[in-house]
Amino acid sequence: MDVDWLNDDVNGNGWEDFAEVVLNFNQMTWIAGKEPLEAFVCNGNGRIDFADVTWLFNNL
């Protein structure tokens, strides 16, 4: 997490890169059930969805 409180480094490798986008896309259901939503919902709609993956891609 950084100043926007979003977990941009999804895979925890210390870098924000395309691997985050792929992991976020592939694990949306798992993230929604196991992680705090406020750390992963990038567009503020209260749910994990493709719009969050797109936001992450556009903001890397």
Residue frames as qw, qx, qy, qz and C-alpha x, y, z in Angstrom:
[[0.000, 0.889, 0.458, 0.000, 0.00, 0.00, 0.00],
 [0.409, 0.172, -0.008, 0.896, 1.04, 3.56, -0.58],
 [0.040, 0.104, 0.259, -0.959, -0.40, 7.00, 0.02],
 [0.519, -0.087, -0.329, -0.784, -3.71, 6.15, -1.67],
 [0.545, -0.206, 0.673, -0.455, -4.13, 3.11, 0.67],
 [0.892, 0.304, -0.079, -0.325, -4.63, 0.76, -2.27],
 [0.716, -0.341, 0.577, 0.197, -2.69, -2.47, -2.51],
 [0.542, 0.730, -0.278, -0.308, -0.98, -1.82, -5.85],
 [0.178, 0.501, -0.847, 0.001, 1.74, -4.43, -5.16],
 [0.870, -0.126, -0.039, -0.475, -0.63, -7.40, -5.17],
 [0.923, 0.121, -0.352, 0.097, 2.04, -10.09, -5.47],
 [0.629, -0.766, 0.103, 0.087, 4.29, -8.53, -2.82],
 [0.841, 0.192, 0.052, 0.504, 7.45, -8.45, -4.95],
 [0.392, -0.563, -0.053, 0.726, 8.16, -4.82, -4.03],
 [0.069, -0.132, 0.444, 0.883, 7.33, -3.50, -7.50],
 [0.548, 0.523, 0.396, -0.519, 4.15, -2.34, -9.17],
 [0.013, 0.333, -0.734, -0.592, 4.17, -4.09, -12.54],
 [0.601, 0.072, -0.462, -0.648, 2.01, -5.97, -15.03],
 [0.359, -0.040, -0.921, 0.148, 2.17, -9.09, -12.84],
 [0.159, 0.183, 0.578, -0.779, -0.12, -7.22, -10.39],
 [0.543, 0.220, -0.172, -0.792, -2.72, -6.76, -13.12],
 [0.573, 0.105, -0.771, -0.260, -2.64, -10.44, -14.08],
 [0.229, -0.082, -0.867, 0.435, -2.81, -11.63, -10.47],
 [0.286, 0.199, 0.369, -0.862, -5.60, -9.22, -9.60],
 [0.607, 0.182, -0.373, -0.678, -7.60, -10.36, -12.64],
 [0.558, 0.075, -0.821, -0.090, -7.03, -14.07, -11.99],
 [0.327, -0.180, -0.796, 0.476, -7.78, -13.83, -8.27],
 [0.260, -0.354, -0.071, -0.895, -10.71, -11.38, -8.14],
 [0.739, -0.413, -0.401, -0.349, -13.02, -13.89, -6.47],
 [0.731, -0.199, -0.476, 0.447, -10.41, -14.95, -3.90],
 [0.216, 0.173, -0.217, 0.936, -9.51, -11.33, -3.12],
 [0.426, -0.421, -0.206, -0.774, -13.19, -10.43, -2.70],
 [0.809, -0.406, -0.382, -0.187, -13.68, -13.23, -0.19],
 [0.824, -0.260, -0.286, 0.414, -10.44, -13.02, 1.79],
 [0.442, 0.071, -0.098, 0.889, -8.97, -9.51, 1.66],
 [0.012, 0.637, 0.391, -0.664, -10.16, -6.11, 2.94],
 [0.474, 0.686, 0.497, 0.242, -12.09, -4.62, 0.02],
 [0.002, -0.985, -0.015, 0.172, -10.93, -1.06, 0.70],
 [0.428, -0.583, 0.529, 0.443, -7.36, -2.13, -0.19],
 [0.401, 0.031, 0.785, 0.472, -8.35, -3.47, -3.61],
 [0.294, 0.765, 0.570, 0.051, -11.43, -1.54, -4.80],
 [0.412, -0.093, 0.167, 0.891, -9.80, 1.16, -6.88],
 [0.034, -0.378, -0.447, -0.810, -12.90, 2.79, -8.35],
 [0.172, -0.061, 0.457, -0.871, -14.85, 3.18, -5.11],
 [0.611, -0.136, -0.407, -0.665, -17.87, 1.08, -6.10],
 [0.627, -0.382, 0.475, -0.485, -17.52, -1.26, -3.11],
 [0.946, 0.047, 0.313, -0.068, -16.78, -4.46, -5.03],
 [0.342, -0.445, 0.673, 0.481, -13.86, -6.11, -6.79],
 [0.724, 0.562, 0.383, -0.117, -14.47, -6.19, -10.54],
 [0.720, 0.338, 0.277, 0.539, -12.82, -5.73, -13.92],
 [0.093, 0.940, 0.059, 0.323, -12.94, -1.94, -13.52],
 [0.558, -0.780, 0.268, 0.089, -10.46, -2.28, -10.64],
 [0.800, -0.038, 0.406, 0.441, -8.12, -4.37, -12.81],
 [0.455, 0.710, 0.263, 0.469, -8.36, -1.73, -15.54],
 [0.217, -0.964, 0.068, -0.138, -7.66, 1.06, -13.04],
 [0.720, -0.536, 0.346, 0.274, -4.60, -0.81, -11.76],
 [0.726, 0.277, 0.384, 0.498, -3.30, -1.32, -15.30],
 [0.264, 0.840, 0.197, 0.432, -3.81, 2.35, -16.19],
 [0.298, -0.920, 0.149, -0.207, -2.12, 3.57, -13.00],
 [0.905, -0.209, 0.054, 0.366, 1.03, 1.46, -12.96]]
